[in-house]
Amino acid sequence: MILVLGLVGFTMLMLVLEWIRADMVALLVVVTIGLTGLIPGDQVFNGFAGNAVIAIIAIMIMGAGLDRAGVLNLTASFVMRMARGMESRLGVVVNSVTSLFSAVIPSQALAALMIPVTSRLSARTGVPLSRLLLPMAFCILTATNTTLIANSPLIVLNDLIASANSNLPPGAHTIPKFGLFSVTPVGLILAVLGVGFFWAFTRKLLPEREDDRPKVTPGRTESYFADTYGIAGETAELTVTAESPLVGMSIGEVEQLHGAPLILAMKTGTESRVAPPSDQMVWVGTVLGVLAPRDAINAFANNQLCRVSMRMRQLGEQFNTTRAGISEAVVPPSSRFIKQTVGDLRLRKRFGISVLAVNRGDDVFREDVRAVSLRAGDTLVLHSKWRDLMLAEEDRDIVVVTDIPKEEQRPGKIWQAVGFFVLAKCLALFTHLDLSVAMMTGAVGMLLTGVLNMDEAYKAINWKTIFVTACLIPLGWSMDSTGTASWIAQQVLAILGHAPQWTMQLCIAVLTLMFSQVMSNVGATVMMVPIAISVAVSTGGNPSAYALIVAVSSSNTFLLPSGHPALMMVAGPGGYRAKDFLRVGLPLTLLVLVVTLVSINLMYR
């Protein structure tokens, strides 16, 4: 028990301080469990083969298939028709559609899919993006508890219940597992609460500010980036003459010169490209595509003996807005770019992408961008070809939030995507198949019919989430098998005495809520479910109700932008500050807490 408590404390501390990556922490925990024999050696890595993990993998693949088939594009068109340009109606429709998808697509993946859709709607209607993104992200979390399909804590719940059943005291009733739609009554109430909350209070809680920013589309690039990041000016071509001191320099050296404009493209001989790498050499006749105010361009050209052309005669194709332009992308919490500098990433050489600025909260880094070390939630301002940007996004290290032209959609496969998605849900609902088998059937169907290929399926899986989930599940098992959960439950009862059931449930819910603000919701669920079940068994409460309260409360993460990946992803593009999350999240947190307790107790009375 002491060892298990030590592992729990270590896990919580590392997930909060982030000294070690979350997936590495989870691996350390599971290996320690195996080395110390807390659970049998042949069961240590069973989490990787558990129903929860396989189901999450399948759901991630199907979500990517729906996106690739163009379901989200149809969604944007549908929302536009339903909203008819009215802000109040637009918010309700966006939040309602998001809530519907949240029941079947994991939260982080859905946020990545919906941010560009919301951006497009903002640009077309003129509604400030700050009025749409935060409500959309919060509605993802309020509606994610509608089914056991998309919410990782709910999927993990049955594995934790199976472990608890094997360690129940003699004579105790076995805790039944949850079905696919067992939680739907509670989830629907919370989903309606989220949509109704923002319908009533969006204007009061998210008032217009002077820095409200219009959303980016390729046609509005110049004014948007000038206002937001100070990236202003005109594009021009600089032709390097034989007398120019630039001859023999690298692009990186040219960029370090005083008054140098942004170098976005380059042509040497017959070869031209966007985002030339910093080690690319400049020779006589090289044409540089640059961006800066006209006066600055002329001054630089005079100093460096270059010919100026304000008309894009040789690089016009590289600056065609249907093929290239400036965009924004967010660094998600699962990105491999975190803690690396922009220079180390070598994005220009690898993908043909130039990083023009980095936005972090209220700070914008434009000088010496290459030295900026990236963090989760940072917004990158990029210049690239759209095709190159989409290739870079496939690795899931960045999430493009600008509405850019996409060429890789497969609208001809939409019926196959929707058909196999519905088939998977029907198998889960109307047969006795495990959720993992039902979901993987839909995923394999999409792969066989060409909605996705295998490489795209691998890239659709968030392996960090998989490892954290699979490695922390044994920690929950060890809390049961060693009696640690029962001991903690007894300490809780010693403090609370003979308090009524609703008081016990409130304490459990608040503890879960607090843990989930600072660590992963899966981690909070794994730690709290065994304790909640032990408290319920000791006090004569309903273990199913207590376990469900924990799983639902772990998604009640509205107070901090770092509380959930979906919130971190909208903070930059929406221009939100920490006080915005508190102002909106505090009343919503209290409402969700009360509604969760009342609805679950009504369902299990």
Order of alpha helices (4+ residues) and beta strands (2+ residues): alpha-alpha-alpha-alpha-alpha-alpha-alpha-alpha-alpha-alpha-beta-alpha-beta-beta-beta-alpha-beta-beta-alpha-alpha-beta-beta-beta-alpha-beta-alpha-alpha-alpha-alpha-alpha-alpha-alpha-alpha-alpha-alpha
